[in-house]
Amino acid sequence: MVSRRSRAGRPSPSDSATIWEVGKELLGGDGNTWHVSVDVRGVKRWKKGYGTLSALEAVEESRKLREDTDTLIKDHTDTDTMTTTDVEHEGLGALFGDADDPEPAEEPTPEEAVEILEKDTVMSKLRGSVNVPEEFKFADQITFYTMLRNIFRGKNILVTGPSGCGKSSLGKILADITGKGYYSFNFGDTMNPSAKLLGDTKYNKEDGTWFKPSRFVKAIQDDSFIMLDEVTRDRTGDLANILMPVLDGQKYLALDESEDSDSVEVSPMAFFYATANIGREYLGASHDLDRAWKDRFTGGIYELDYLPPDKEKELIKIRNPQLDDDIADKVVDFAKRVRDLYKSDELTTAVSTRMCLAVSELCVDGMSLIDALKHTCLPFYPVQGGDDTERVRVVQVIQSMGD
């Protein structure tokens, strides 16, 4: 037997809708008449107004609506040309909540919980409503949906991986899908960390001296997607120190260090997405990140790698549909061979997905594959101190592509 839970002070009737038959009408706490209805999940809810359907009609309508919803999701998922989402202008918030239901979501009873289907979780709603973008390929699609979940929950994320594997491109795609304002701040081009994040003092004859807040100050006060790009290139450590209270539970940015300094509160809608290149081949980049810095990214640290050959070929063909299949296969094969040499420490750097795309574009425009590979890849393997070992190895792999 379902127990009656107290709902005193609610606009809807104090009794749980689950203990009544569909269509039952009662007076709510707001003085209006409410009736028991069934939502698309088959869960009973209070709806304001008089019921217009009988209990059997309401159940049948609910069943049809669920079938129509499942069909819509299936058709949506099978659409080959879909690259963003059906709520691209409204953000992830449009996937959750019911604008027609004036009462807040109720904590389900054990009986209600049994009726709630798997598709009612955050992750399942995302999988059912947002397609993995064709312009970006994932070795594992769960990575994409977990990132979307963390954006929805406001959990900052950090993405590491080799240069050219798509970290920055992924950030822009996620910002577009979620409908947030996009702001990008690169840690590698910073001459004055304080001015970059806080602002700077300006002067002219008309107005005298005044403080002009930075673009970052504006970004953290908006419903925004803030990309902190190449955070390992912060050689001074000043940027990371300034950002500590921004990224943790304090959620503020101090504009200076005086006792009565002004501070800016971080909007709860601001989301931070950081990227980092970690490895021996990145000059000027730290080899790892401070533990305290890592702890600020409660959505997790994602280690992206280059795509598997089949996924990389799909991406190349999507970006360059005129490219011959044979050429695409050879570009991917070349990248795999060079990456294998890098993993065995025979080369100091690998071939990135960005380089593969550049080679493909040159081939589409009429350059031979061999010339495109030499033009794009050999500059990354210069002769140093008379040692041409690495360049010779790469040239040999390039020449094998003509066999």
C-alpha positions in Angstrom: 0.0 0.0 0.0 1.3 3.5 -0.9 1.7 5.8 2.0 0.3 9.3 1.9 3.2 11.8 2.0 2.7 15.3 3.3 2.8 18.1 0.7 1.6 21.0 2.8 2.2 24.3 1.2 2.3 23.1 -2.4 -0.1 24.5 -5.0 -1.2 21.0 -6.0 -3.3 18.7 -3.7 -1.5 17.5 -0.6 -2.0 13.8 -1.5 0.4 12.1 -3.9 -1.1 11.7 -7.3 0.0 8.0 -7.3 -2.7 6.9 -4.8 -5.6 8.1 -7.0 -7.0 6.9 -10.3 -6.3 8.8 -13.5 -8.9 11.6 -13.8 -9.5 12.0 -10.1 -10.1 15.7 -9.3 -9.2 17.4 -6.0 -8.9 20.9 -4.7 -5.3 22.1 -4.5 -3.5 24.2 -2.0 -3.8 27.2 -4.4 -7.6 26.9 -4.3 -7.8 25.6 -7.9 -9.1 22.2 -9.1 -6.4 19.7 -10.1 -6.7 16.3 -11.7 -4.5 13.2 -11.9 -2.8 12.8 -15.3 -0.2 10.4 -16.7 3.0 11.8 -18.2 5.0 10.3 -21.1 6.9 8.0 -18.7 3.7 6.5 -17.4 4.0 8.2 -14.0 1.0 9.8 -12.4 1.2 13.6 -11.9 -1.2 16.4 -10.7 -2.3 18.7 -13.5 -4.1 22.0 -12.9 -7.6 22.2 -14.3 -10.5 19.7 -14.9 -9.7 16.4 -16.5 -11.1 16.0 -20.1 -10.2 12.4 -20.5 -11.4 9.2 -18.8 -8.9 7.1 -17.1 -8.7 4.6 -19.9 -8.4 7.4 -22.5 -5.6 9.0 -20.5 -3.6 5.7 -20.3 -4.1 5.1 -24.0 -3.0 8.6 -24.9 0.1 8.2 -22.7 1.0 4.9 -24.4 0.7 6.5 -27.9 2.7 9.5 -26.8 5.5 7.2 -25.5 5.5 5.3 -28.8 5.6 8.5 -30.8 8.5 9.8 -28.6 10.5 6.6 -29.1 9.9 6.8 -32.9 11.0 10.4 -33.0 14.2 9.7 -31.0 15.0 6.7 -33.3 14.4 8.8 -36.5 16.5 11.6 -35.0 19.4 9.3 -34.1 19.4 7.7 -37.6 19.7 11.0 -39.4 23.1 11.0 -41.2 23.2 14.7 -41.8 22.6 15.8 -38.2 25.6 17.5 -36.8 24.5 19.3 -33.7 21.2 18.9 -31.8 17.5 19.6 -32.0 17.8 22.1 -29.1 20.9 23.9 -30.4 19.5 27.4 -29.7 18.2 26.5 -26.3 21.1 24.6 -24.7 20.9 21.5 -22.6 18.3 23.0 -20.3 15.6 22.4 -22.9 16.1 18.6 -22.5 15.2 18.7 -18.8 12.0 19.8 -17.0 8.5 20.3 -18.2 7.3 23.8 -18.9 3.7 22.7 -18.8 3.9 21.2 -15.3 3.6 24.0 -12.7 4.6 21.8 -9.8 8.3 20.9 -9.2 9.5 17.4 -9.6 8.5 15.2 -6.7 10.8 12.8 -5.0 9.5 9.4 -6.2 8.2 6.8 -3.9 9.7 3.3 -4.2 6.6 2.4 -6.4 7.2 5.4 -8.6 10.9 4.7 -8.9 10.1 1.2 -10.3 8.0 2.8 -13.1 10.7 5.4 -14.1 12.4 4.0 -17.2 16.1 4.1 -18.0 15.6 6.8 -20.6 14.7 9.2 -17.8 18.3 9.6 -16.5 20.4 12.5 -17.5 22.8 10.4 -19.6 20.0 8.5 -21.4 18.2 11.8 -22.2 21.4 13.1 -23.7 21.9 9.9 -25.8 18.4 10.1 -27.0 18.3 13.8 -27.9 21.8 14.8 -29.0 23.7 13.1 -31.8 27.5 12.7 -31.7 28.6 15.4 -34.2 29.8 14.1 -37.5 32.6 16.7 -37.7 34.3 15.1 -34.6 35.0 11.4 -34.2 35.4 9.6 -30.8 37.0 6.3 -30.1 34.4 5.9 -27.4 31.1 7.8 -27.6 30.6 7.6 -23.8 33.3 10.3 -23.6 31.2 12.8 -25.5 28.0 12.1 -23.5 29.9 12.2 -20.2 31.3 15.6 -21.1 27.8 16.9 -21.9 26.6 15.6 -18.6 29.3 17.5 -16.8 28.5 20.7 -18.6 24.8 20.2 -17.6 25.9 19.6 -14.0 28.4 22.5 -14.0 31.4 20.2 -13.4 34.6 21.7 -14.9 36.6 19.3 -17.1 40.3 19.1 -18.2 41.3 17.4 -21.5 44.8 16.3 -22.1 46.4 14.7 -25.1 48.9 15.2 -27.9 48.8 18.3 -30.1 46.5 18.1 -33.0 44.2 15.3 -31.6 41.2 17.7 -31.5 41.0 19.0 -27.9 40.3 22.6 -28.9 38.0 21.7 -31.7 36.0 19.5 -29.3 35.6 22.5 -27.0 34.1 24.7 -29.7 31.7 21.9 -30.7 30.5 21.4 -27.1 29.9 25.1 -26.7 27.8 25.2 -29.8 25.7 22.2 -28.8 25.1 23.5 -25.3 24.1 27.0 -26.5 26.5 28.7 -24.2 28.5 31.9 -25.1 32.0 30.8 -26.2 35.2 32.4 -24.8 38.7 31.2 -25.4 41.8 32.1 -23.5 45.2 30.7 -24.6 47.8 30.4 -21.8 50.6 30.3 -24.4 50.3 33.9 -25.6 50.2 35.6 -22.2 52.7 38.4 -21.6 50.8 39.9 -18.7 48.8 37.3 -16.7 47.1 39.9 -14.5 45.9 42.0 -17.4 44.7 38.9 -19.3 42.4 37.7 -16.5 41.7 40.9 -14.5 42.1 43.9 -16.7 44.4 46.9 -17.1 44.6 50.6 -16.2 43.9 52.9 -19.1 44.4 56.7 -19.6 43.3 59.4 -21.9 43.1 63.2 -21.7 39.3 63.4 -21.6 38.7 60.7 -18.9 41.9 60.5 -17.1 42.9 57.2 -15.6 40.4 54.3 -15.3 40.3 50.6 -14.9 39.1 48.5 -17.9 38.0 45.0 -16.9 39.3 42.1 -19.1 37.2 40.0 -21.4 37.6 37.2 -18.8 35.8 39.3 -16.2 32.8 39.5 -18.6 32.9 35.8 -19.5 32.7 34.5 -15.9 29.5 36.6 -15.3 27.6 35.1 -18.2 26.0 31.8 -19.3 29.3 30.9 -20.9 31.6 28.2 -22.1 35.1 29.3 -21.1 38.0 27.4 -22.8 41.3 27.6 -20.9 43.6 26.5 -23.7 47.1 25.0 -23.3 47.2 25.6 -19.5 50.6 23.8 -19.3 52.1 26.8 -21.2 51.7 29.1 -18.2 55.4 29.4 -17.5 55.0 31.8 -14.6 52.3 30.0 -12.8 50.5 33.3 -12.2 47.5 32.4 -14.3 46.9 29.2 -12.4 47.2 31.0 -9.0 44.7 33.7 -10.0 42.3 31.1 -11.2 42.3 28.9 -8.0 39.4 30.7 -6.3 37.6 30.9 -9.6 37.6 27.2 -10.2 36.9 25.9 -6.7 34.0 26.4 -4.3 34.8 30.0 -3.6 33.7 31.1 -7.1 35.1 34.6 -7.1 37.8 36.6 -8.9 39.7 39.2 -6.9 40.6 42.2 -9.0 43.6 43.1 -6.9 45.3 42.1 -3.6 44.4 45.0 -1.4 42.4 44.4 1.7 39.3 46.2 0.4 39.7 45.0 -3.2 36.7 44.5 -5.4 35.8 40.9 -6.4 33.7 39.4 -9.1 31.4 36.5 -8.4 31.5 33.7 -10.9 28.1 32.9 -12.4 26.7 29.5 -11.6 26.1 29.1 -15.4 29.8 29.7 -16.3 31.5 26.5 -17.3 35.3 25.9 -17.6 36.9 23.6 -20.2 40.7 23.3 -20.0 43.2 21.7 -22.4 46.8 20.6 -21.7 49.6 19.2 -23.8 51.7 17.0 -21.5 54.8 15.2 -22.9 58.4 15.4 -23.6 58.0 17.0 -27.1 56.3 20.2 -25.9 58.9 22.9 -25.3 57.9 25.5 -22.8 55.1 23.3 -21.4 55.3 21.9 -17.9 55.5 18.1 -17.8 52.5 17.8 -15.5 49.9 19.8 -13.7 49.8 20.7 -10.0 47.6 18.4 -7.9 45.7 21.4 -6.5 45.0 22.5 -10.1 43.7 19.1 -11.1 41.4 18.9 -8.1 39.5 22.0 -9.4 38.2 19.9 -12.4 35.5 17.9 -10.6 34.1 16.7 -13.9 37.2 14.6 -14.4 40.4 14.6 -16.5 40.0 13.1 -20.0 43.0 11.7 -21.8 42.3 12.0 -25.5 44.5 10.2 -27.9 44.7 10.0 -31.7 41.7 8.2 -33.2 41.9 4.5 -34.3 42.6 4.2 -38.1 38.9 3.5 -39.0 37.6 6.5 -37.1 40.4 8.7 -38.4 39.6 7.7 -42.0 35.9 8.6 -41.3 36.8 12.0 -40.1 39.1 12.6 -43.1 36.4 11.6 -45.5 33.8 13.8 -43.8 36.1 16.9 -43.9 37.3 16.0 -47.5 34.5 14.1 -49.3 36.2 14.4 -52.7 39.3 12.4 -51.4 39.8 9.0 -53.0 39.4 6.1 -50.5 42.8 4.7 -51.5 44.5 8.0 -50.6 42.6 8.2 -47.3 43.7 4.7 -46.4 47.3 5.6 -47.1 47.2 8.8 -45.1 45.9 6.9 -42.1 48.4 4.1 -42.6 51.2 6.6 -42.7 50.1 8.3 -39.5 49.8 4.9 -37.7 53.4 3.9 -38.7 54.9 7.1 -37.6 53.0 7.0 -34.3 54.2 3.5 -33.7 57.8 4.7 -34.2 57.1 7.5 -31.7 55.7 5.1 -29.1 58.8 3.0 -29.4 61.0 6.1 -28.8 62.5 6.1 -32.3 60.9 9.5 -33.0 60.5 12.5 -30.7 57.1 13.5 -32.1 54.2 11.9 -33.9 51.9 12.8 -36.8 48.7 14.5 -35.6 45.2 14.3 -36.9 45.6 18.0 -37.8 48.5 17.0 -40.1 46.5 14.2 -41.7 43.7 16.6 -42.5 46.2 19.1 -44.1 47.7 16.3 -46.2 44.2 15.3 -47.4 43.3 18.8 -48.4 46.5 19.2 -50.4 45.7 15.9 -52.2 42.2 17.1 -53.0 43.7 20.2 -54.5 45.9 18.2 -56.9 49.2 17.6 -55.0 50.5 14.0 -55.1 50.3 12.1 -51.8 54.2 11.8 -51.5 54.7 15.5 -52.1 51.8 16.4 -49.6 53.3 14.2 -46.9 56.8 15.7 -47.4 55.4 19.3 -47.5 53.3 18.8 -44.3 55.3 16.4 -42.2 59.1 16.7 -42.8 59.4 20.2 -41.2 58.5 18.5 -37.9 61.7 16.4 -38.2 64.6 18.8 -38.8 68.2 17.8 -39.0 69.7 18.7 -35.7 73.5 18.8 -35.1 74.1 16.8 -38.2 71.8 14.0 -37.0 69.3 13.2 -39.7 68.2 9.8 -38.2 64.6 10.9 -37.5 64.1 12.6 -40.9 65.5 9.6 -42.7 63.0 7.3 -40.9 60.1 9.5 -41.8 61.2 9.8 -45.4 61.4 6.0 -45.6 57.8 5.7 -44.4 56.7 8.4 -46.8 58.3 6.6 -49.8 56.6 3.4 -48.8 53.2 5.1 -49.4 54.0 5.1 -53.1 54.3 1.3 -53.3 
